[in-house]
Amino acid sequence: MARSYRHIQQYEKEINELKEKGLTQNDIAQRLGFTKEQVKGFIKRQHKKERKIAAGIALRKKGRPPKDSKYSKTDKVNELKYIIARKDAKIKALEM
């Protein structure tokens, strides 16, 4: 049975509710029209995100940032500050 493409993230709430009810990944997949592998991968990604949030790691989008992004400017500034600090530390170590 062919179906139109749907993003599995749109069904995050339903998947979590069915998982809390105790349904298996295969049962969830059959109810929502996905494959077991899609549901398994989705749950795996959700757990990875939860672990990162619990550890205090900021979630960032993957890929190249847009040119006009405010984050790219602050990241660039922080990177340059780090480079300057490392160079200063290296110069002090060599002067000793």
Contact map, one row per residue, 1 for C-alpha under 8 A:
111000000000000000000000000000000000000000000000000000000000000000000000000000000000000000000000
111100000000000000000000000000000000000000000000000000000000000000000000000000000000000000000000
111110000000000000000000000000000000000000000000000000000000000000000000000000000000000000000000
011111000000000000000000000000000000000000000000000000000000000000000000000000000000000000000000
001111100000000000000000000000000000000000000000000000000000000000000000000000000000000000000000
000111110100000000000000000000000000000000000000000000000000000000000000000000000000000000000000
000011111110000000000000000000000000000000000000000000000000000000000000000000000000000000000000
000001111111000000000000000000000000011001000000000000000000000000000000000000000000000000000000
000000111111000000000000000000000000000001000000000000000000000000000000000000000000000000000000
000001111111100000000000000000000000000000000000000000000000000000000000000000000000000000000000
000000111111111000000000000000000000000000000000000000000000000000000000000000000000000000000000
000000011111111100000000000000000000000000000000000000000000000000000000000000000000000000000000
000000000111111110000000000000000000000000000000000000000000000000000000000000000000000000000000
000000000011111111000000000000000000000000000000000000000000000000000000000000000000000000000000
000000000011111111100000000100000000000000000000000000000000000000000000000000000000000000000000
000000000001111111110000000000000000000000000000000000000000000000000000000000000000000000000000
000000000000111111111000000000000000000000000000000000000000000000000000000000000000000000000000
000000000000011111111110000100000000000000000000000000000000000000000000000000000000000000000000
000000000000001111111111100100000000000000000000000000000000000000000000000000000000000000000000
000000000000000111111110000000000000000000000000000000000000000000000000000000000000000000000000
000000000000000011111110000000000000000000000000000000000000000000000000000000000000000000000000
000000000000000001111111000000000000000000000000000000000000000000000000000000000000000000000000
000000000000000001111111101100000000000000000000000000000000000000000000000000000000000000000000
000000000000000000100111111100000000000000000000000000000000000000000000000000000000000000000000
000000000000000000100011111110000001001100000000000000000000000000000000000000000000000000000000
000000000000000000000001111111000011000000000000000000000000000000000000000000000000000000000000
000000000000000000000011111111100000000000000000000000000000000000000000000000000000000000000000
000000000000001001100011111111110001001000000000000000000000000000000000000000000000000000000000
000000000000000000000000111111111111011000000000000000000000000000000000000000000000000000000000
000000000000000000000000011111111111000000000000000000000000000000000000000000000000000000000000
000000000000000000000000001111111100000000000000000000000000000000000000000000000000000000000000
000000000000000000000000000111111100000000000000000000000000000000000000000000000000000000000000
000000000000000000000000000011111110000000000000000000000000000000000000000000000000000000000000
000000000000000000000000000011111111011000000000000000000000000000000000000000000000000000000000
000000000000000000000000010011001111111000000000000000000000000000000000000000000000000000000000
000000000000000000000000110111000111111100000000000000000000000000000000000000000000000000000000
000000000000000000000000000000000011111110000000000000000000000000000000000000000000000000000000
000000010000000000000000000010000111111111000000000000000000000000000000000000000000000000000000
000000010000000000000000100110000111111111100000000000000000000000000000000000000000000000000000
000000000000000000000000100000000001111111110000000000000000000000000000000000000000000000000000
000000000000000000000000000000000000111111111000000000000000000000000000000000000000000000000000
000000011000000000000000000000000000011111111100000000000000000000000000000000000000000000000000
000000000000000000000000000000000000001111111110000000000000000000000000000000000000000000000000
000000000000000000000000000000000000000111111111000000000000000000000000000000000000000000000000
000000000000000000000000000000000000000011111111100000000000000000000000000000000000000000000000
000000000000000000000000000000000000000001111111110000000000000000000000000000000000000000000000
000000000000000000000000000000000000000000111111111000000000000000000000000000000000000000000000
000000000000000000000000000000000000000000011111111100000000000000000000000000000000000000000000
000000000000000000000000000000000000000000001111111110000010000000000000000000000000000000000000
000000000000000000000000000000000000000000000111111111000000000000000000000000000000000000000000
000000000000000000000000000000000000000000000011111111100000000000000000000000000000000000000000
000000000000000000000000000000000000000000000001111111111110000000000000000000000000000000000000
000000000000000000000000000000000000000000000000111111111110000000000000000000000000000000000000
000000000000000000000000000000000000000000000000011111111000000000000000000000000000000000000000
000000000000000000000000000000000000000000000000001111111000000000000000000000000000000000000000
000000000000000000000000000000000000000000000000000111111100000000000000000000000000000000000000
000000000000000000000000000000000000000000000000000111111110000000000000000000000000000000000000
000000000000000000000000000000000000000000000000000110011111000000000000000000000000000000000000
000000000000000000000000000000000000000000000000100110001111100000000000000000000000000000000000
000000000000000000000000000000000000000000000000000000000111110000000000000000000000000000000000
000000000000000000000000000000000000000000000000000000000011111000000000000000000000000000000000
000000000000000000000000000000000000000000000000000000000001111100000000000000000000000000000000
000000000000000000000000000000000000000000000000000000000000111110000000000000000000000000000000
000000000000000000000000000000000000000000000000000000000000011111000000000000000000000000000000
000000000000000000000000000000000000000000000000000000000000001111101001000000000000000000000000
000000000000000000000000000000000000000000000000000000000000000111111001000000000000000000000000
000000000000000000000000000000000000000000000000000000000000000011111001000000000000000000000000
000000000000000000000000000000000000000000000000000000000000000001111101000000000000000000000000
000000000000000000000000000000000000000000000000000000000000000011111111100000000000000000000000
000000000000000000000000000000000000000000000000000000000000000000011111110000000000000000000000
000000000000000000000000000000000000000000000000000000000000000000001111111000000000000000000000
000000000000000000000000000000000000000000000000000000000000000011111111111100000000000000000000
000000000000000000000000000000000000000000000000000000000000000000001111111110000000000000000000
000000000000000000000000000000000000000000000000000000000000000000000111111111000000000000000000
000000000000000000000000000000000000000000000000000000000000000000000011111111100000000000000000
000000000000000000000000000000000000000000000000000000000000000000000001111111110000000000000000
000000000000000000000000000000000000000000000000000000000000000000000000111111111000000000000000
000000000000000000000000000000000000000000000000000000000000000000000000011111111100000000000000
000000000000000000000000000000000000000000000000000000000000000000000000001111111110000000000000
000000000000000000000000000000000000000000000000000000000000000000000000000111111111000000000000
000000000000000000000000000000000000000000000000000000000000000000000000000011111111100000000000
000000000000000000000000000000000000000000000000000000000000000000000000000001111111110000000000
000000000000000000000000000000000000000000000000000000000000000000000000000000111111111000000000
000000000000000000000000000000000000000000000000000000000000000000000000000000011111111100000000
000000000000000000000000000000000000000000000000000000000000000000000000000000001111111110000000
000000000000000000000000000000000000000000000000000000000000000000000000000000000111111111000000
000000000000000000000000000000000000000000000000000000000000000000000000000000000011111111100000
000000000000000000000000000000000000000000000000000000000000000000000000000000000001111111110000
000000000000000000000000000000000000000000000000000000000000000000000000000000000000111111111000
000000000000000000000000000000000000000000000000000000000000000000000000000000000000011111111100
000000000000000000000000000000000000000000000000000000000000000000000000000000000000001111111110
000000000000000000000000000000000000000000000000000000000000000000000000000000000000000111111111
000000000000000000000000000000000000000000000000000000000000000000000000000000000000000011111111
000000000000000000000000000000000000000000000000000000000000000000000000000000000000000001111111
000000000000000000000000000000000000000000000000000000000000000000000000000000000000000000111111
000000000000000000000000000000000000000000000000000000000000000000000000000000000000000000011111
